[in-house]
């Protein structure tokens, strides 16, 4: 019984160590966690692949990447605001048209 428990514990530790780069990336809230985890699973068996995934997980995003992400989020937010304003204008226009028809 103790031998089986030891083997299970050893297996869990080995899997956790193998997936350590993906775990670190998830904890650091990296944007590319899924891609990094797939890379880790596919190429982690090579020592170079595992270290590359670990470097990727620990390396911060570049300033250019962060600026591009912020700009994209601002554009999406602005577009959402514009869409909401246009929708309200269409609704008000439709109501005004209905009111004019009722008056006639």
Secondary structure, 3 states (H helix, E strand, C coil): CHHHHHHHHHHHHHHHHHCHHHHHHHHCCCCCHHHHHHHHHHHCCCHHHHHHHHHHHHCCCCHHHHHHHHHHHHHHHHHHHHHHHHHHHHHHHHHHHHHHHHHC
